[in-house]
Amino acid sequence: MSPRKTVWLGFLSAFLFIPLLSGCANFARSNAPLTFQQIYKEADYVAYITVVDVIRITKTKEKVHEVHRSLSGFVWLDETGKQYIFSACHIQRDRKMNIRRQNKDGSVDEFEGELKAEKITAHFQDELNIPPQELVLLGCDSLVDATLLAFKDKNFWFKKNFAVLGDSSKLNVADPVMALGSPLGYKWMGAVGHIMNLRIGKDFGYEGYKNGGLIVHSAMMNFGSSGGPLVNARGEVIGLNILIHGDVNQIGMANRINDVKAILKDLKNGVIR
């Protein structure tokens, strides 16, 4: 049996390395199922998120390399009227590293370096009326794989629908779902599928999902789908898409929105873990 491969859905536009979204949208008020065409039409809360990672020499702050990548996300309004953006925690990959530089004479210098996401920007469907908005990362939980961001411009107000958070405890295998996002940098994509499994979690190697499990589904995803919303037939967000099976791209995985709700206070308070 070949080893199982699972990959993050962050999409790099450069190939240096590949490691590998509740306000109240009016359409989701009813308990009645909607068509996925209706859900997609109203999902202008989905964000295409671009990230600029920069590698610098720690001591001199000299820029050594720059990498561009993209993910997905969605705009949400909390009960106090504050607007946020959800995405996947692997939007944040800041870390220390060793940098080796070869000189003209063939000698090699080594430096202590660091990789940091220096600019995170959200783009929206109504590009003519909503300019790209720079984001600030507030909190991030790597086990649940969820991050909370805010608009850097405190005067900016998102004048479109906000995503509605559902209840992931009510899910069943074979429920229809739609994955929204920007796989491979193709903006505003929607793919329909069904829930395939709700038990895959700690026993499958995902330590963050010991309470319940990941939502395994058949809606098509790819690199760049990370952080995009997985919605049910009422248009409610029931999870954040975070993984695909490396050998079979038709198998996608999302965390449960109830797990995200459980850490929301920490994310708002700036916890990064």
WOBELWO-V710454 format. One record per run of one state. SS is the DSSP state (A for helix, B for strand, O for the rest). FROM is the first residue (numbers start at 1). TO is the last residue. If there is no record, write none. Layout:
# WOBELWO-V710454
ss=[SS & SS]
from=[FROM & FROM]
to=[TO & TO]
This chain:
# WOBELWO-V710454
ss=[O & B & O & B & O & A & O & A & O & B & O & B & O & B & O & A & O & B & O & B & O & B & O & B & O & B & O & B & O & A & O & B & O & A & O & B & O & A & O & A & O & B & O & B & O & B & O & B & O & A & O & A & O & B & O]
from=[1 & 6 & 9 & 11 & 13 & 26 & 29 & 36 & 43 & 46 & 58 & 63 & 78 & 83 & 88 & 89 & 92 & 95 & 103 & 108 & 124 & 133 & 142 & 146 & 152 & 163 & 164 & 165 & 166 & 168 & 171 & 176 & 182 & 183 & 186 & 189 & 198 & 202 & 205 & 207 & 210 & 215 & 218 & 229 & 232 & 237 & 246 & 252 & 255 & 257 & 263 & 264 & 269 & 272 & 273]
to=[5 & 8 & 10 & 12 & 25 & 28 & 35 & 42 & 45 & 57 & 62 & 77 & 82 & 87 & 88 & 91 & 94 & 102 & 107 & 123 & 132 & 141 & 145 & 151 & 162 & 163 & 164 & 165 & 167 & 170 & 175 & 181 & 182 & 185 & 188 & 197 & 201 & 204 & 206 & 209 & 214 & 217 & 228 & 231 & 236 & 245 & 251 & 254 & 256 & 262 & 263 & 268 & 271 & 272 & 273]
